[in-house]
Amino acid sequence: YGKRQQRQNSQGLAWAENNLMTDLELSQKVEQFTKLKTLLETNNWAEALKVTQDLVAKLPTDSDLLKVKGTITFFMGKPEETLKSLESIKLDEPDDIAFLNMLGYAYGQIGRYEEALSSFNRALKFDANNVNAHLGVAKAHLGNEDYRLAIKSAQIVLNQEAMHVEALAIVAESYLELEQYTEATKYLNLAKSSDLNYF
């Protein structure tokens, strides 16, 4: 009986230690999430990335954390790290449009235009009028030197926001590459009147 009781006591102690450790870890994670929320609200990207990396190290398959990490690295101008985070998770819900667009822009920034187009088109399946996705498609076509397709996609943006400076600039650049200088000048002047600080 004595040995059995000792064994039960030691098992009980081990259970308590494990559960206390779990509670302690949970408390630390809650602290980190709270800190992360504050850092994100103040656009403190570098510190937010450190906290997120610590959390991802502990929860490497957590899709929400990977989305946060992908977002932070996207806004820090680190497309390769954005891709590393966002490529590893499924993005197949309407709520994922922003992340599909980020993925597309990250691909575009490193010259992977076909993959960029694929991501933007996936976003457009959820929202056919998404301005950011159409703009991304236009930029990817411009990067691929498909100037007529770039104009076509940028015009979809301009149908929704007539003075969208980036779309106007894409149309202007595309016409310039096609050596249609009158149209290029027209859209360049529209872009300048929309935002003098853009150029």
N, C-alpha and C positions, 0 to 999 in steps of 0.2 A: 504493500500500500504506500509506504513512504517513498519508494522510487517512482511509482506511478504518479504520486502527487507532485514530486519534484519535476518530473517530466512535463506534467500539465502546467506547473508554474512557469517552467522555462518556455514552454510553448506560448503561454499567455503573455509572458514578458516580450517574447519575440514579436507576437502579434501587435502588442501595444507600441513597441518601438517602431515597427513598420508603419503603423497607422499614424503615430505621432510624426514620423518623418514625412509621410504623405501630406498630412495637414500643414506641416512646416513648408514643404515644397509648394503646396497650393497657395499658402499665404504669400510666399515669395513671388509666385507667378502673378498673383493679383496685384501686388505692389508694382511689378514690372509692367503689367498691362496699364495700370493707372498712370505710371510715369510715361509710358509710350503714348497714351492718349493726349497728355499734356504737351509732349514734344511735337506731336503731329499738329495739334491745334495752333502751335506757335511757329510752325514751319522750320523747326530745328531738325533738319534732315539728317545731319551727321550723327547726332546723339541718338535720334530715333532709330537709325540703322544699327547702331551698336546694341541697343536694347532688343531690337527685333532679331538680330543675329543670335543673341543669347537665348531668346525664346525658341527660335527655329532649331537651335542645337539640341534643345530639350524635347521639342515637338516637331521633328523633321518632316512629318507628313501632314501637318495641319494646313489645310488649303487656305483658310482665312489668314493665317500668319504669312504664308507664301505670297498671297495677294498683297498684303501690307508691305512686305519686303519688296515685291515687284514694283509697287507704286512709289515707294521711297527712292529706290534706285533709278526709276524712270525720271522722277523730278530732279534727281542729282545728276542726270545726264550720263548714266552708266548703262547703256543698252545691253551689253553682254550679260550683266548681272540681272537685269530685268528679265531677259530671256531665260536665264537659268532658273529663276523663280517661277515664272508664269508658264513655261513650257512643261513643267513637271506636274501640273494639275489640270483637271478637266475644266474646260470653260464652255459649258453647253447649256447655260440658262440665260433667260432674258436679263437677269441682274448682272451678267458677266460682260455686257456690252463695253463698258469702260475699260475692262481688262483686256478684251480682244483688241480694242483700239490701241491701248498701250503696247500690246504685243506687236501689232502692225507697225506702229511708229518705231519701235525698237528694231524690228527687222529692217525697216527702211533706212534707219540711221547707219546700219552697217552694210548697206548695199544688197540685202537679200529681198529684192523687190517682189519676186513671185510669192514668197512666203508672207510678205506684207499684204499683198493683194488678197491672199487666202484668208488672213485674219480679218481684214476689213470687210470682206464679203460675208464672213460668218456673222459679224456684228450686224450687217445690213439685213440678214435673214430675220433677225429679231426686231429691227427697227429700220424700215426701208428709207426713212427720211433723216437718219442720223447724220448731222452735219459733219461731225468729226470723222466719221467713217468715210463719207464721200470725199472730204478733203484729203484724207489719207490715201484713198484710191488715186486721186489726182496727183498727189506727190509721188506715189509709187510709179505711175505711168510716166511722169516727168523724169524720174530717175532711170527708168527703162528706155528713155528717149522715144516713147510713144506719145508724141506731142498732141496728135488729134484726140486721142483718148484722154489725155490730161485735160485738154480744153473741155471736152464733153463732161467729165466728172466735176471739174471746177464750176461749170455752168449750172450743174444741179445744186451746188452750194449757193451760187449767186441767185438762183430762183427763189431760195429761201431767205437769203440775207444779201440784198443787192450790193452792199458796199463792204462785203467781207474782204478785208485787205489781202489776206493770204491767197484766197481764191483769185482775186484780181491779179495779183503778182504772178501766179502760176499761168494764167491765161496770157498775160503779157509776155512772159518768158517763152512760153510755147510758140506764140506767134512770131516772136523774134527768131527762134530756132527754125521756124518754117519760112523765114524771110518774108513774112507778111508785115511789113514795117508800119503801115498805117494802122492796122489793128493793134499791133504791139504798142504803139505810142498812145493810142486811145485808152487801152487798159492800164498802161503805166501811169497815165495822168489821173485816171480814176482811182488807182491805188494810192497815189500821192495825195489826192484830195481827201481820201478816206483816213489816211494816217501818215502825216509827214515824217513821224519818227520811225516808221517801219524801215525806211531805206537808209 
